[in-house]
Amino acid sequence: MSRGVAVVTGGTAGLGRAIVRSLAGRGWDVAVLARGEDGLDAVVDEITAYHRKGLGISTDVSDREAVEEAATRVERELGPISLWVNDAMVGAFAEFLDTEPADFERATAVNYFGFVNGTRAALSRMVPRGHGHVIQIGSALAHRGIPLQAAYCGAKHAVQGFTESVTTELIHRKSPVRISTIDMPAMNTVQFNWVKSALPDHPRPMDVIFEPEVAARVVAYVAEHPRRRTWVGLPTAKTVIGNRFVAGFLDWYLARTGYDGQQAPDKSEPMLPDNLYEPVPGDQGARGIFSDSAKSHSLQTWFLRHRRPVVAVASGGAAVGAAGLLALVRKKA
């Protein structure tokens, strides 16, 4: 039996691909909105291998009408959408003054307006029905900007403010529809193989790197246990909290470390063509080229997904210990 119909934008590669696999593996029928036909064909095959219904629709999420038409098709072919995951992204690595204005605007159109368009398509169907859940794939960089990624950081900050505004409107309506934001750490995804880059060396994720499956498991969990905001990985939590208290220090620190920290001179593999304006042919999968240094597990995310039984066991243990102590005191008395 299906858990419902989920839509994942940008679900053919990177984190989006890992999210699709996690959702299909947990019983969701999944529609994927992305541009590349090769990736769409491959991801639909994976969904059906989980014995779930899959649908791939070639869509540029920056095109509001295209997103709306895709949502209509999803509901016609798979049924009412109960979960919508906004994940699609593109990037341009360069200093702000060296970034072509057209590139900056294109990245903003996908990374910000793509989320706006997806949220509009989802809520316009969910709110009248009184049922549904939207998940925004956020980032630690929605709270702390870093050098060389002004377009991406700006868009993620904008998504955060936009989502908070819409959340208050849903509360005002007394709507049961939920919106969750999941802020991600650095991940080993294909993003760093096809981002448009002006860097002298191969782009790389900054700080501790996680495999995308670590984050995808959290997305699947939040899909079934909605919560307003979730931080994935301790580095994300440290970034968010740190920027609240020592933003000035982080400005100085990132100015010194943020350039070298986002480059991998040891990686000599040629990059793919950038996907800023056009999809890259072929099926690129979920992982990038940094598996040699990426973590495949996180204690923080494990606890997040298992906190209820862990708390229950801890509470039970505390209760037993208290009862034993009380009995001992009574015996001595």
C-alpha positions, 0 to 999 in steps of 0.5 A: 500500500502506498504512503501517498504521492510525492514530488521531488524536484531535482530528483535525478542527481545528487541529494535529490536522487538519494531522496527519491530512493529513500522515499520509494524504499519507504513506500511512496509513489514518486514523481520527479521534476528535472530537466535531463531525460537520461536521468529521468528515465533512470530514476523512474526505473529505480522507483519501479524497482521498489515496486512503486509508481514512478513518473519523470517529467522534464521541467525547468523549475524556474518556469512557473507555468511548466511547474504548474503543468507538471503538477497537474500531470502528476495528479492526473497520472498518479493521484493527489500530491501529499508530499512535495520536496523542493530540492532542485538547484544549480550553482556558479562558483566565483567571486560576486564581481566576477560572476556574470549577471546573467549567471547570478540571475539564472542561479537565483531563478532556479534556487529561489523562484524554483522553490517559490514555484514548487511551493505554489503548485503544492499548496494550491492543491493541498490547502483546499484539500486540508492535507499535505506537506511541503519540504524545503531543502535548505542549507547551513548556508541559509544562515551563514554566507560564504565566499564564492557562492553569493548567488546560492547563499542569497537564494537559500536565505531568501527561501528561509524568509519566504518559507517563514512568511508562508508558514505564518499564513497557514497558521492564520488559516488554521490549515493542517498543511505543513511546511518543513525546512531541512538544513543540509551540511556539505555533501558529496554530490555531483553538484561539484562536477557540473557547477559553473566554476571560475576556480583554478582547482576542482570545486569541493564541499567545504568542511566535513562532507557527508554522503547524500544518503545520510541527509536523504534518510532524514528527509524520508523521516521528516516526510513521515514525522513533520517538524518545522526545522531540522538541522542535518549533521553537527557541522550544520548546527555549529554553523547556525548557532555560531553565526548567531553569536560570532558572526564577525569572527566567521566573516574573518575566518571564512575570508581566510579559509573559504577560498582554499577550503572550497577547492581540491587541487588533488582532484584531477578528474575533468569536470562535466559541462556545467548545468546552469542553463542546460541539463548534462547528458547521461545519468549522473547518479547521487554521489560525487567524487569525494567518497574517499573523505565523505562520512556515510553515517552521522550520530546526530542524524541517527539520534534524530531519527530514533530519538523517541525510542531512545528517550523512552528507554532512557526515561524507563531506565531512569524510572527503574533507577529511581525506584531502586534507589527509593527501595534502598532508602526505605530498606535502610530506614 
